[in-house]
Amino acid sequence: MAIPFVVLNDKLDRATRIRLAIISGNAFNNSARLITIEDVEHRWVFLSDTGFSHRKILELANSDGSNVSDAEFEIIMRSLNSYL
């Protein structure tokens, strides 16, 4: 049974939720700073399973969230084992 990804504050877009997951934020954060390539590399042990390049993850995470598809979002969040 799959557990859906939820966030306590539904005002957060997908890109912000991805950034929070990468920088180990939590659902109580209202925002997240833009991530760097070093942030992605720090979590690469988990993110490498996505099949995305460093640049693609950085692009998705630092976007406004409108270009993050359902599938991309789910793949990244599952790889980080995040329920944000």
mmCIF file as gemmi writes it, N, C-alpha and C atoms, coordinates in Angstrom:
data_model
loop_
_atom_site.group_PDB
_atom_site.id
_atom_site.type_symbol
_atom_site.label_atom_id
_atom_site.label_alt_id
_atom_site.label_comp_id
_atom_site.label_asym_id
_atom_site.label_entity_id
_atom_site.label_seq_id
_atom_site.pdbx_PDB_ins_code
_atom_site.Cartn_x
_atom_site.Cartn_y
_atom_site.Cartn_z
_atom_site.occupancy
_atom_site.B_iso_or_equiv
_atom_site.pdbx_formal_charge
_atom_site.auth_seq_id
_atom_site.auth_asym_id
_atom_site.pdbx_PDB_model_num
ATOM 1 N N . MET Axp A 1 ? 0.849 -1.172 0 1 0 ? 1 A 1
ATOM 2 C CA . MET Axp A 1 ? 0 0 0 1 0 ? 1 A 1
ATOM 3 C C . MET Axp A 1 ? 0.894 1.234 0 1 0 ? 1 A 1
ATOM 4 N N . ALA Axp A 2 ? 0.709 2.096 -0.954 1 0 ? 2 A 1
ATOM 5 C CA . ALA Axp A 2 ? 1.521 3.306 -1.054 1 0 ? 2 A 1
ATOM 6 C C . ALA Axp A 2 ? 0.975 4.39 -0.132 1 0 ? 2 A 1
ATOM 7 N N . ILE Axp A 3 ? 1.879 5.068 0.506 1 0 ? 3 A 1
ATOM 8 C CA . ILE Axp A 3 ? 1.503 6.187 1.371 1 0 ? 3 A 1
ATOM 9 C C . ILE Axp A 3 ? 1.624 7.453 0.546 1 0 ? 3 A 1
ATOM 10 N N . PRO Axp A 4 ? 0.562 8.248 0.445 1 0 ? 4 A 1
ATOM 11 C CA . PRO Axp A 4 ? 0.642 9.466 -0.363 1 0 ? 4 A 1
ATOM 12 C C . PRO Axp A 4 ? 1.536 10.502 0.307 1 0 ? 4 A 1
ATOM 13 N N . PHE Axp A 5 ? 2.117 11.35 -0.514 1 0 ? 5 A 1
ATOM 14 C CA . PHE Axp A 5 ? 2.946 12.418 0.018 1 0 ? 5 A 1
ATOM 15 C C . PHE Axp A 5 ? 2.047 13.548 0.461 1 0 ? 5 A 1
ATOM 16 N N . VAL Axp A 6 ? 2.199 13.949 1.697 1 0 ? 6 A 1
ATOM 17 C CA . VAL Axp A 6 ? 1.366 15.008 2.261 1 0 ? 6 A 1
ATOM 18 C C . VAL Axp A 6 ? 2.255 16.096 2.828 1 0 ? 6 A 1
ATOM 19 N N . VAL Axp A 7 ? 1.687 17.244 2.996 1 0 ? 7 A 1
ATOM 20 C CA . VAL Axp A 7 ? 2.392 18.35 3.62 1 0 ? 7 A 1
ATOM 21 C C . VAL Axp A 7 ? 1.391 19.047 4.53 1 0 ? 7 A 1
ATOM 22 N N . LEU Axp A 8 ? 1.837 19.465 5.694 1 0 ? 8 A 1
ATOM 23 C CA . LEU Axp A 8 ? 0.925 20.092 6.64 1 0 ? 8 A 1
ATOM 24 C C . LEU Axp A 8 ? 0.464 21.457 6.157 1 0 ? 8 A 1
ATOM 25 N N . ASN Axp A 9 ? 1.323 22.163 5.466 1 0 ? 9 A 1
ATOM 26 C CA . ASN Axp A 9 ? 0.989 23.479 4.959 1 0 ? 9 A 1
ATOM 27 C C . ASN Axp A 9 ? 0.823 23.371 3.456 1 0 ? 9 A 1
ATOM 28 N N . ASP Axp A 10 ? -0.428 23.352 2.988 1 0 ? 10 A 1
ATOM 29 C CA . ASP Axp A 10 ? -0.658 23.099 1.565 1 0 ? 10 A 1
ATOM 30 C C . ASP Axp A 10 ? -0.301 24.276 0.672 1 0 ? 10 A 1
ATOM 31 N N . LYS Axp A 11 ? 0.276 25.316 1.216 1 0 ? 11 A 1
ATOM 32 C CA . LYS Axp A 11 ? 0.694 26.465 0.421 1 0 ? 11 A 1
ATOM 33 C C . LYS Axp A 11 ? 2.048 26.244 -0.248 1 0 ? 11 A 1
ATOM 34 N N . LEU Axp A 12 ? 2.74 25.195 0.129 1 0 ? 12 A 1
ATOM 35 C CA . LEU Axp A 12 ? 4.053 24.931 -0.444 1 0 ? 12 A 1
ATOM 36 C C . LEU Axp A 12 ? 3.916 24.241 -1.799 1 0 ? 12 A 1
ATOM 37 N N . ASP Axp A 13 ? 4.654 24.733 -2.78 1 0 ? 13 A 1
ATOM 38 C CA . ASP Axp A 13 ? 4.635 24.103 -4.097 1 0 ? 13 A 1
ATOM 39 C C . ASP Axp A 13 ? 5.595 22.918 -4.102 1 0 ? 13 A 1
ATOM 40 N N . ARG Axp A 14 ? 5.554 22.154 -5.167 1 0 ? 14 A 1
ATOM 41 C CA . ARG Axp A 14 ? 6.38 20.943 -5.254 1 0 ? 14 A 1
ATOM 42 C C . ARG Axp A 14 ? 7.87 21.25 -5.189 1 0 ? 14 A 1
ATOM 43 N N . ALA Axp A 15 ? 8.297 22.303 -5.862 1 0 ? 15 A 1
ATOM 44 C CA . ALA Axp A 15 ? 9.717 22.632 -5.867 1 0 ? 15 A 1
ATOM 45 C C . ALA Axp A 15 ? 10.206 22.95 -4.457 1 0 ? 15 A 1
ATOM 46 N N . THR Axp A 16 ? 9.42 23.695 -3.697 1 0 ? 16 A 1
ATOM 47 C CA . THR Axp A 16 ? 9.794 24.016 -2.315 1 0 ? 16 A 1
ATOM 48 C C . THR Axp A 16 ? 9.855 22.755 -1.478 1 0 ? 16 A 1
ATOM 49 N N . ARG Axp A 17 ? 8.915 21.864 -1.686 1 0 ? 17 A 1
ATOM 50 C CA . ARG Axp A 17 ? 8.916 20.603 -0.939 1 0 ? 17 A 1
ATOM 51 C C . ARG Axp A 17 ? 10.139 19.768 -1.282 1 0 ? 17 A 1
ATOM 52 N N . ILE Axp A 18 ? 10.554 19.772 -2.555 1 0 ? 18 A 1
ATOM 53 C CA . ILE Axp A 18 ? 11.768 19.054 -2.953 1 0 ? 18 A 1
ATOM 54 C C . ILE Axp A 18 ? 12.986 19.685 -2.29 1 0 ? 18 A 1
ATOM 55 N N . ARG Axp A 19 ? 13.065 21.023 -2.31 1 0 ? 19 A 1
ATOM 56 C CA . ARG Axp A 19 ? 14.204 21.704 -1.663 1 0 ? 19 A 1
ATOM 57 C C . ARG Axp A 19 ? 14.261 21.371 -0.177 1 0 ? 19 A 1
ATOM 58 N N . LEU Axp A 20 ? 13.112 21.401 0.483 1 0 ? 20 A 1
ATOM 59 C CA . LEU Axp A 20 ? 13.08 21.059 1.912 1 0 ? 20 A 1
ATOM 60 C C . LEU Axp A 20 ? 13.564 19.631 2.15 1 0 ? 20 A 1
ATOM 61 N N . ALA Axp A 21 ? 13.162 18.716 1.305 1 0 ? 21 A 1
ATOM 62 C CA . ALA Axp A 21 ? 13.593 17.326 1.454 1 0 ? 21 A 1
ATOM 63 C C . ALA Axp A 21 ? 15.1 17.204 1.261 1 0 ? 21 A 1
ATOM 64 N N . ILE Axp A 22 ? 15.641 17.932 0.297 1 0 ? 22 A 1
ATOM 65 C CA . ILE Axp A 22 ? 17.079 17.848 0.025 1 0 ? 22 A 1
ATOM 66 C C . ILE Axp A 22 ? 17.895 18.456 1.156 1 0 ? 22 A 1
ATOM 67 N N . ILE Axp A 23 ? 17.41 19.557 1.734 1 0 ? 23 A 1
ATOM 68 C CA . ILE Axp A 23 ? 18.181 20.203 2.817 1 0 ? 23 A 1
ATOM 69 C C . ILE Axp A 23 ? 17.734 19.724 4.2 1 0 ? 23 A 1
ATOM 70 N N . SER Axp A 24 ? 16.964 18.641 4.229 1 0 ? 24 A 1
ATOM 71 C CA . SER Axp A 24 ? 16.497 18.022 5.476 1 0 ? 24 A 1
ATOM 72 C C . SER Axp A 24 ? 15.619 18.959 6.294 1 0 ? 24 A 1
ATOM 73 N N . GLY Axp A 25 ? 14.772 19.685 5.609 1 0 ? 25 A 1
ATOM 74 C CA . GLY Axp A 25 ? 13.798 20.532 6.299 1 0 ? 25 A 1
ATOM 75 C C . GLY Axp A 25 ? 12.652 19.67 6.791 1 0 ? 25 A 1
ATOM 76 N N . ASN Axp A 26 ? 11.63 20.325 7.331 1 0 ? 26 A 1
ATOM 77 C CA . ASN Axp A 26 ? 10.475 19.57 7.791 1 0 ? 26 A 1
ATOM 78 C C . ASN Axp A 26 ? 9.184 20.262 7.372 1 0 ? 26 A 1
ATOM 79 N N . ALA Axp A 27 ? 8.054 19.669 7.66 1 0 ? 27 A 1
ATOM 80 C CA . ALA Axp A 27 ? 6.757 20.172 7.225 1 0 ? 27 A 1
ATOM 81 C C . ALA Axp A 27 ? 6.36 21.46 7.923 1 0 ? 27 A 1
ATOM 82 N N . PHE Axp A 28 ? 7.089 21.852 8.944 1 0 ? 28 A 1
ATOM 83 C CA . PHE Axp A 28 ? 6.764 23.086 9.646 1 0 ? 28 A 1
ATOM 84 C C . PHE Axp A 28 ? 7.457 24.299 9.037 1 0 ? 28 A 1
ATOM 85 N N . ASN Axp A 29 ? 8.391 24.065 8.1 1 0 ? 29 A 1
ATOM 86 C CA . ASN Axp A 29 ? 9.046 25.161 7.399 1 0 ? 29 A 1
ATOM 87 C C . ASN Axp A 29 ? 8.089 25.751 6.373 1 0 ? 29 A 1
ATOM 88 N N . ASN Axp A 30 ? 8.05 27.079 6.29 1 0 ? 30 A 1
ATOM 89 C CA . ASN Axp A 30 ? 7.179 27.748 5.326 1 0 ? 30 A 1
ATOM 90 C C . ASN Axp A 30 ? 7.88 28.046 4.015 1 0 ? 30 A 1
ATOM 91 N N . SER Axp A 31 ? 9.187 27.929 3.992 1 0 ? 31 A 1
ATOM 92 C CA . SER Axp A 31 ? 9.953 28.202 2.781 1 0 ? 31 A 1
ATOM 93 C C . SER Axp A 31 ? 11.262 27.428 2.846 1 0 ? 31 A 1
ATOM 94 N N . ALA Axp A 32 ? 11.969 27.452 1.734 1 0 ? 32 A 1
ATOM 95 C CA . ALA Axp A 32 ? 13.271 26.797 1.678 1 0 ? 32 A 1
ATOM 96 C C . ALA Axp A 32 ? 14.165 27.609 0.754 1 0 ? 32 A 1
ATOM 97 N N . ARG Axp A 33 ? 15.41 27.729 1.142 1 0 ? 33 A 1
ATOM 98 C CA . ARG Axp A 33 ? 16.362 28.457 0.306 1 0 ? 33 A 1
ATOM 99 C C . ARG Axp A 33 ? 16.592 27.701 -0.98 1 0 ? 33 A 1
ATOM 100 N N . LEU Axp A 34 ? 17.095 28.399 -1.994 1 0 ? 34 A 1
ATOM 101 C CA . LEU Axp A 34 ? 17.472 27.723 -3.229 1 0 ? 34 A 1
ATOM 102 C C . LEU Axp A 34 ? 18.632 26.792 -2.933 1 0 ? 34 A 1
ATOM 103 N N . ILE Axp A 35 ? 18.619 25.642 -3.549 1 0 ? 35 A 1
ATOM 104 C CA . ILE Axp A 35 ? 19.692 24.688 -3.284 1 0 ? 35 A 1
ATOM 105 C C . ILE Axp A 35 ? 20.829 24.886 -4.278 1 0 ? 35 A 1
ATOM 106 N N . THR Axp A 36 ? 21.96 24.339 -3.929 1 0 ? 36 A 1
ATOM 107 C CA . THR Axp A 36 ? 23.152 24.412 -4.773 1 0 ? 36 A 1
ATOM 108 C C . THR Axp A 36 ? 23.505 23.007 -5.251 1 0 ? 36 A 1
ATOM 109 N N . ILE Axp A 37 ? 24.428 22.94 -6.161 1 0 ? 37 A 1
ATOM 110 C CA . ILE Axp A 37 ? 24.886 21.637 -6.653 1 0 ? 37 A 1
ATOM 111 C C . ILE Axp A 37 ? 25.52 20.841 -5.518 1 0 ? 37 A 1
ATOM 112 N N . GLU Axp A 38 ? 26.115 21.538 -4.55 1 0 ? 38 A 1
ATOM 113 C CA . GLU Axp A 38 ? 26.716 20.861 -3.392 1 0 ? 38 A 1
ATOM 114 C C . GLU Axp A 38 ? 25.635 20.19 -2.538 1 0 ? 38 A 1
ATOM 115 N N . ASP Axp A 39 ? 24.459 20.82 -2.421 1 0 ? 39 A 1
ATOM 116 C CA . ASP Axp A 39 ? 23.351 20.205 -1.677 1 0 ? 39 A 1
ATOM 117 C C . ASP Axp A 39 ? 22.922 18.902 -2.35 1 0 ? 39 A 1
ATOM 118 N N . VAL Axp A 40 ? 22.845 18.939 -3.669 1 0 ? 40 A 1
ATOM 119 C CA . VAL Axp A 40 ? 22.462 17.742 -4.425 1 0 ? 40 A 1
ATOM 120 C C . VAL Axp A 40 ? 23.525 16.666 -4.255 1 0 ? 40 A 1
ATOM 121 N N . GLU Axp A 41 ? 24.778 17.039 -4.362 1 0 ? 41 A 1
ATOM 122 C CA . GLU Axp A 41 ? 25.876 16.066 -4.209 1 0 ? 41 A 1
ATOM 123 C C . GLU Axp A 41 ? 25.893 15.468 -2.816 1 0 ? 41 A 1
ATOM 124 N N . HIS Axp A 42 ? 25.566 16.271 -1.808 1 0 ? 42 A 1
ATOM 125 C CA . HIS Axp A 42 ? 25.537 15.785 -0.424 1 0 ? 42 A 1
ATOM 126 C C . HIS Axp A 42 ? 24.49 14.673 -0.255 1 0 ? 42 A 1
ATOM 127 N N . ARG Axp A 43 ? 23.392 14.754 -1.011 1 0 ? 43 A 1
ATOM 128 C CA . ARG Axp A 43 ? 22.311 13.765 -0.91 1 0 ? 43 A 1
ATOM 129 C C . ARG Axp A 43 ? 22.312 12.773 -2.071 1 0 ? 43 A 1
ATOM 130 N N . TRP Axp A 44 ? 23.415 12.76 -2.85 1 0 ? 44 A 1
ATOM 131 C CA . TRP Axp A 44 ? 23.463 11.935 -4.053 1 0 ? 44 A 1
ATOM 132 C C . TRP Axp A 44 ? 23.317 10.445 -3.779 1 0 ? 44 A 1
ATOM 133 N N . VAL Axp A 45 ? 23.701 9.986 -2.619 1 0 ? 45 A 1
ATOM 134 C CA . VAL Axp A 45 ? 23.544 8.572 -2.264 1 0 ? 45 A 1
ATOM 135 C C . VAL Axp A 45 ? 22.084 8.16 -2.465 1 0 ? 45 A 1
ATOM 136 N N . PHE Axp A 46 ? 21.162 9.051 -2.142 1 0 ? 46 A 1
ATOM 137 C CA . PHE Axp A 46 ? 19.739 8.77 -2.287 1 0 ? 46 A 1
ATOM 138 C C . PHE Axp A 46 ? 19.22 9.182 -3.663 1 0 ? 46 A 1
ATOM 139 N N . LEU Axp A 47 ? 19.66 10.34 -4.135 1 0 ? 47 A 1
ATOM 140 C CA . LEU Axp A 47 ? 19.133 10.902 -5.379 1 0 ? 47 A 1
ATOM 141 C C . LEU Axp A 47 ? 19.599 10.173 -6.633 1 0 ? 47 A 1
ATOM 142 N N . SER Axp A 48 ? 20.682 9.439 -6.545 1 0 ? 48 A 1
ATOM 143 C CA . SER Axp A 48 ? 21.178 8.732 -7.726 1 0 ? 48 A 1
ATOM 144 C C . SER Axp A 48 ? 20.168 7.699 -8.219 1 0 ? 48 A 1
ATOM 145 N N . ASP Axp A 49 ? 19.33 7.199 -7.341 1 0 ? 49 A 1
ATOM 146 C CA . ASP Axp A 49 ? 18.309 6.219 -7.714 1 0 ? 49 A 1
ATOM 147 C C . ASP Axp A 49 ? 17.228 6.8 -8.615 1 0 ? 49 A 1
ATOM 148 N N . THR Axp A 50 ? 17.123 8.119 -8.687 1 0 ? 50 A 1
ATOM 149 C CA . THR Axp A 50 ? 16.07 8.744 -9.49 1 0 ? 50 A 1
ATOM 150 C C . THR Axp A 50 ? 16.308 8.594 -10.983 1 0 ? 50 A 1
ATOM 151 N N . GLY Axp A 51 ? 17.573 8.475 -11.384 1 0 ? 51 A 1
ATOM 152 C CA . GLY Axp A 51 ? 17.9 8.44 -12.799 1 0 ? 51 A 1
ATOM 153 C C . GLY Axp A 51 ? 18.058 9.823 -13.398 1 0 ? 51 A 1
ATOM 154 N N . PHE Axp A 52 ? 17.87 10.874 -12.581 1 0 ? 52 A 1
ATOM 155 C CA . PHE Axp A 52 ? 18.032 12.251 -13.029 1 0 ? 52 A 1
ATOM 156 C C . PHE Axp A 52 ? 19.467 12.695 -12.819 1 0 ? 52 A 1
ATOM 157 N N . SER Axp A 53 ? 19.904 13.624 -13.627 1 0 ? 53 A 1
ATOM 158 C CA . SER Axp A 53 ? 21.24 14.193 -13.442 1 0 ? 53 A 1
ATOM 159 C C . SER Axp A 53 ? 21.208 15.228 -12.313 1 0 ? 53 A 1
ATOM 160 N N . HIS Axp A 54 ? 22.398 15.594 -11.85 1 0 ? 54 A 1
ATOM 161 C CA . HIS Axp A 54 ? 22.509 16.636 -10.828 1 0 ? 54 A 1
ATOM 162 C C . HIS Axp A 54 ? 21.796 17.906 -11.314 1 0 ? 54 A 1
ATOM 163 N N . ARG Axp A 55 ? 22.072 18.269 -12.558 1 0 ? 55 A 1
ATOM 164 C CA . ARG Axp A 55 ? 21.516 19.497 -13.138 1 0 ? 55 A 1
ATOM 165 C C . ARG Axp A 55 ? 19.988 19.447 -13.196 1 0 ? 55 A 1
ATOM 166 N N . LYS Axp A 56 ? 19.416 18.304 -13.564 1 0 ? 56 A 1
ATOM 167 C CA . LYS Axp A 56 ? 17.963 18.169 -13.659 1 0 ? 56 A 1
ATOM 168 C C . LYS Axp A 56 ? 17.319 18.329 -12.289 1 0 ? 56 A 1
ATOM 169 N N . ILE Axp A 57 ? 17.897 17.722 -11.268 1 0 ? 57 A 1
ATOM 170 C CA . ILE Axp A 57 ? 17.363 17.842 -9.917 1 0 ? 57 A 1
ATOM 171 C C . ILE Axp A 57 ? 17.458 19.282 -9.454 1 0 ? 57 A 1
ATOM 172 N N . LEU Axp A 58 ? 18.576 19.923 -9.717 1 0 ? 58 A 1
ATOM 173 C CA . LEU Axp A 58 ? 18.755 21.326 -9.348 1 0 ? 58 A 1
ATOM 174 C C . LEU Axp A 58 ? 17.73 22.196 -10.064 1 0 ? 58 A 1
ATOM 175 N N . GLU Axp A 59 ? 17.51 21.945 -11.333 1 0 ? 59 A 1
ATOM 176 C CA . GLU Axp A 59 ? 16.545 22.709 -12.13 1 0 ? 59 A 1
ATOM 177 C C . GLU Axp A 59 ? 15.126 22.54 -11.582 1 0 ? 59 A 1
ATOM 178 N N . LEU Axp A 60 ? 14.735 21.317 -11.278 1 0 ? 60 A 1
ATOM 179 C CA . LEU Axp A 60 ? 13.398 21.059 -10.744 1 0 ? 60 A 1
ATOM 180 C C . LEU Axp A 60 ? 13.212 21.696 -9.369 1 0 ? 60 A 1
ATOM 181 N N . ALA Axp A 61 ? 14.208 21.548 -8.515 1 0 ? 61 A 1
ATOM 182 C CA . ALA Axp A 61 ? 14.097 22.054 -7.144 1 0 ? 61 A 1
ATOM 183 C C . ALA Axp A 61 ? 14.091 23.571 -7.072 1 0 ? 61 A 1
ATOM 184 N N . ASN Axp A 62 ? 14.826 24.231 -7.941 1 0 ? 62 A 1
ATOM 185 C CA . ASN Axp A 62 ? 14.912 25.689 -7.884 1 0 ? 62 A 1
ATOM 186 C C . ASN Axp A 62 ? 13.921 26.385 -8.807 1 0 ? 62 A 1
ATOM 187 N N . SER Axp A 63 ? 12.998 25.629 -9.371 1 0 ? 63 A 1
ATOM 188 C CA . SER Axp A 63 ? 11.984 26.219 -10.244 1 0 ? 63 A 1
ATOM 189 C C . SER Axp A 63 ? 10.83 26.771 -9.403 1 0 ? 63 A 1
ATOM 190 N N . ASP Axp A 64 ? 9.809 27.255 -10.086 1 0 ? 64 A 1
ATOM 191 C CA . ASP Axp A 64 ? 8.622 27.734 -9.372 1 0 ? 64 A 1
ATOM 192 C C . ASP Axp A 64 ? 7.634 26.606 -9.084 1 0 ? 64 A 1
ATOM 193 N N . GLY Axp A 65 ? 7.982 25.398 -9.471 1 0 ? 65 A 1
ATOM 194 C CA . GLY Axp A 65 ? 7.151 24.232 -9.193 1 0 ? 65 A 1
ATOM 195 C C . GLY Axp A 65 ? 6.212 23.854 -10.321 1 0 ? 65 A 1
ATOM 196 N N . SER Axp A 66 ? 6.003 24.755 -11.27 1 0 ? 66 A 1
ATOM 197 C CA . SER Axp A 66 ? 5.057 24.472 -12.345 1 0 ? 66 A 1
ATOM 198 C C . SER Axp A 66 ? 5.589 23.459 -13.349 1 0 ? 66 A 1
ATOM 199 N N . ASN Axp A 67 ? 6.907 23.27 -13.398 1 0 ? 67 A 1
ATOM 200 C CA . ASN Axp A 67 ? 7.487 22.332 -14.355 1 0 ? 67 A 1
ATOM 201 C C . ASN Axp A 67 ? 7.797 20.968 -13.741 1 0 ? 67 A 1
ATOM 202 N N . VAL Axp A 68 ? 7.363 20.729 -12.504 1 0 ? 68 A 1
ATOM 203 C CA . VAL Axp A 68 ? 7.61 19.449 -11.835 1 0 ? 68 A 1
ATOM 204 C C . VAL Axp A 68 ? 6.38 18.563 -12.017 1 0 ? 68 A 1
ATOM 205 N N . SER Axp A 69 ? 6.539 17.503 -12.786 1 0 ? 69 A 1
ATOM 206 C CA . SER Axp A 69 ? 5.408 16.601 -13.027 1 0 ? 69 A 1
ATOM 207 C C . SER Axp A 69 ? 5.144 15.736 -11.793 1 0 ? 69 A 1
ATOM 208 N N . ASP Axp A 70 ? 3.99 15.109 -11.788 1 0 ? 70 A 1
ATOM 209 C CA . ASP Axp A 70 ? 3.638 14.191 -10.696 1 0 ? 70 A 1
ATOM 210 C C . ASP Axp A 70 ? 4.681 13.09 -10.561 1 0 ? 70 A 1
ATOM 211 N N . ALA Axp A 71 ? 5.069 12.519 -11.694 1 0 ? 71 A 1
ATOM 212 C CA . ALA Axp A 71 ? 6.018 11.402 -11.677 1 0 ? 71 A 1
ATOM 213 C C . ALA Axp A 71 ? 7.384 11.844 -11.17 1 0 ? 71 A 1
ATOM 214 N N . GLU Axp A 72 ? 7.875 12.979 -11.649 1 0 ? 72 A 1
ATOM 215 C CA . GLU Axp A 72 ? 9.183 13.481 -11.205 1 0 ? 72 A 1
ATOM 216 C C . GLU Axp A 72 ? 9.176 13.77 -9.708 1 0 ? 72 A 1
ATOM 217 N N . PHE Axp A 73 ? 8.115 14.407 -9.254 1 0 ? 73 A 1
ATOM 218 C CA . PHE Axp A 73 ? 7.999 14.724 -7.84 1 0 ? 73 A 1
ATOM 219 C C . PHE Axp A 73 ? 8.019 13.451 -6.994 1 0 ? 73 A 1
ATOM 220 N N . GLU Axp A 74 ? 7.233 12.478 -7.393 1 0 ? 74 A 1
ATOM 221 C CA . GLU Axp A 74 ? 7.15 11.238 -6.623 1 0 ? 74 A 1
ATOM 222 C C . GLU Axp A 74 ? 8.477 10.491 -6.617 1 0 ? 74 A 1
ATOM 223 N N . ILE Axp A 75 ? 9.156 10.447 -7.752 1 0 ? 75 A 1
ATOM 224 C CA . ILE Axp A 75 ? 10.447 9.754 -7.83 1 0 ? 75 A 1
ATOM 225 C C . ILE Axp A 75 ? 11.462 10.386 -6.882 1 0 ? 75 A 1
ATOM 226 N N . ILE Axp A 76 ? 11.554 11.698 -6.895 1 0 ? 76 A 1
ATOM 227 C CA . ILE Axp A 76 ? 12.529 12.393 -6.036 1 0 ? 76 A 1
ATOM 228 C C . ILE Axp A 76 ? 12.185 12.218 -4.566 1 0 ? 76 A 1
ATOM 229 N N . MET Axp A 77 ? 10.919 12.407 -4.225 1 0 ? 77 A 1
ATOM 230 C CA . MET Axp A 77 ? 10.525 12.307 -2.818 1 0 ? 77 A 1
ATOM 231 C C . MET Axp A 77 ? 10.676 10.879 -2.29 1 0 ? 77 A 1
ATOM 232 N N . ARG Axp A 78 ? 10.366 9.9 -3.11 1 0 ? 78 A 1
ATOM 233 C CA . ARG Axp A 78 ? 10.561 8.511 -2.682 1 0 ? 78 A 1
ATOM 234 C C . ARG Axp A 78 ? 12.038 8.191 -2.48 1 0 ? 78 A 1
ATOM 235 N N . SER Axp A 79 ? 12.875 8.704 -3.36 1 0 ? 79 A 1
ATOM 236 C CA . SER Axp A 79 ? 14.301 8.426 -3.231 1 0 ? 79 A 1
ATOM 237 C C . SER Axp A 79 ? 14.874 9.024 -1.953 1 0 ? 79 A 1
ATOM 238 N N . LEU Axp A 80 ? 14.306 10.154 -1.529 1 0 ? 80 A 1
ATOM 239 C CA . LEU Axp A 80 ? 14.742 10.783 -0.286 1 0 ? 80 A 1
ATOM 240 C C . LEU Axp A 80 ? 13.977 10.281 0.925 1 0 ? 80 A 1
ATOM 241 N N . ASN Axp A 81 ? 13.018 9.373 0.689 1 0 ? 81 A 1
ATOM 242 C CA . ASN Axp A 81 ? 12.176 8.845 1.751 1 0 ? 81 A 1
ATOM 243 C C . ASN Axp A 81 ? 11.524 9.976 2.531 1 0 ? 81 A 1
ATOM 244 N N . SER Axp A 82 ? 10.979 10.934 1.791 1 0 ? 82 A 1
ATOM 245 C CA . SER Axp A 82 ? 10.399 12.125 2.405 1 0 ? 82 A 1
ATOM 246 C C . SER Axp A 82 ? 8.887 12.149 2.213 1 0 ? 82 A 1
ATOM 247 N N . TYR Axp A 83 ? 8.201 12.571 3.25 1 0 ? 83 A 1
ATOM 248 C CA . TYR Axp A 83 ? 6.747 12.702 3.191 1 0 ? 83 A 1
ATOM 249 C C . TYR Axp A 83 ? 6.314 14.151 3.328 1 0 ? 83 A 1
ATOM 250 N N . LEU Axp A 84 ? 7.171 15.07 2.914 1 0 ? 84 A 1
ATOM 251 C CA . LEU Axp A 84 ? 6.818 16.493 2.95 1 0 ? 84 A 1
ATOM 252 C C . LEU Axp A 84 ? 5.744 16.794 1.946 1 0 ? 84 A 1
